[in-house]
Amino acid sequence: MNLLASLSSSPRGLRLLRGLVLAAATAVLAGCATGPGVNPHDPLERFNRDITTLNENVDLVLLRPTATLYREYVPPLVRTGVSNFFSNLSDAWSAVNNLLQLKVRYALDSGGRFVVNSTLGLGGLIDIASDMNMERHREDFGQTLGYWGVPAGPYVVLPLLGPSTLRDTFALPVDWRGDPLYHVNPEGHRNGLYVLRVVNVRSNLLRASDVLDGAALDKYSFTRDAYLQRRRAEIRESEGDVEDPSDGAISDPSEAPAAAPAAAGTAPAR
């Protein structure tokens, strides 16, 4: 989920999104110079830190207060139903990406989850599939590219969207098109669902972000290292345990935390 996905519902918004992706990619390519003290996986650290600050300010002013109100005033049962609904939609796109990766069994699992929850689960509000022991296998187009050997490239922080890599940045337009919400009409309903999804995701990260804010560490480095490690693990997680040595992750998994919450003002990678 992401805050800018709603812009893709109009030609003008789509052009803006393409411009943002192209600008970020161009900046990465232009700034990939090595030098003393430069992290080889993060050659644009100065640029990325500036964008991270921007995202954190947006989160502080807009996203976190909205998510806090959502958590305080919306009953837990309703929030669970909302989370289930959007997770169910993601299963449909996961089925496509699993199939593109030749993971037929995983594709059937994801597709089966979508069908079962969309019917027996009242449009996905109830996660019947999990009660039936049908596993979820989340996949996006960035993971599909990684599965087929496309290198991750440098780490980059996108405006409002947060942590990414060059590969995942170029995969975003495909993920947006593959998102079932992209095809919801009329436009007003689609944009409303986009907003609800962003608020729901941010509310689920409130506790994690509070812990991160209170920790005596460099939040930027923590988020970067955890994100790269998680993405590398996701690429490798396949039936054949496919390696992705160019994925830009930490070479020794013990040197970084196993997971990290999304940076403030950002959305998860999937």
VENGI-V901371 format. One record per residue. RES is the residue in one small letter. SS is DSSP state (H for helix, E for strand, - for the rest). Layout:
res->[RES,RES]
ss->[SS,SS]
This chain:
res->[m,n,l,l,a,s,l,s,s,s,p,r,g,l,r,l,l,r,g,l,v,l,a,a,a,t,a,v,l,a,g,c,a,t,g,p,g,v,n,p,h,d,p,l,e,r,f,n,r,d,i,t,t,l,n,e,n,v,d,l,v,l,l,r,p,t,a,t,l,y,r,e,y,v,p,p,l,v,r,t,g,v,s,n,f,f,s,n,l,s,d,a,w,s,a,v,n,n,l,l,q,l,k,v,r,y,a,l,d,s,g,g,r,f,v,v,n,s,t,l,g,l,g,g,l,i,d,i,a,s,d,m,n,m,e,r,h,r,e,d,f,g,q,t,l,g,y,w,g,v,p,a,g,p,y,v,v,l,p,l,l,g,p,s,t,l,r,d,t,f,a,l,p,v,d,w,r,g,d,p,l,y,h,v,n,p,e,g,h,r,n,g,l,y,v,l,r,v,v,n,v,r,s,n,l,l,r,a,s,d,v,l,d,g,a,a,l,d,k,y,s,f,t,r,d,a,y,l,q,r,r,r,a,e,i,r,e,s,e,g,d,v,e,d,p,s,d,g,a,i,s,d,p,s,e,a,p,a,a,a,p,a,a,a,g,t,a,p,a,r]
ss->[-,-,-,-,H,H,H,H,H,-,H,H,H,H,H,H,H,H,H,H,H,H,H,H,H,H,H,H,H,H,H,-,-,-,-,-,-,-,-,-,-,-,-,-,H,H,H,H,H,H,H,H,H,H,H,H,H,H,H,H,H,H,H,H,H,H,H,H,H,H,H,H,H,-,-,H,H,H,H,H,H,H,H,H,H,H,H,H,H,H,H,H,H,H,H,H,H,H,H,H,-,-,-,H,H,H,H,H,H,H,H,H,H,H,H,H,H,H,H,-,-,-,-,-,-,-,-,H,H,H,H,-,-,-,-,-,-,-,-,-,H,H,H,H,H,H,H,-,-,-,-,-,-,-,E,E,E,E,-,-,-,E,E,E,E,H,H,H,H,H,H,H,H,H,H,H,H,H,-,H,H,H,H,-,-,-,H,H,H,H,H,H,H,H,H,H,H,H,H,H,H,H,H,H,-,H,H,H,H,H,H,H,H,H,-,-,-,-,H,H,H,H,H,H,H,H,H,H,H,H,H,H,H,H,H,H,-,-,-,-,-,-,-,-,-,-,-,-,-,-,-,-,H,H,H,-,-,-,-,-,-,-,-,-,-,-,-,-,-,-]
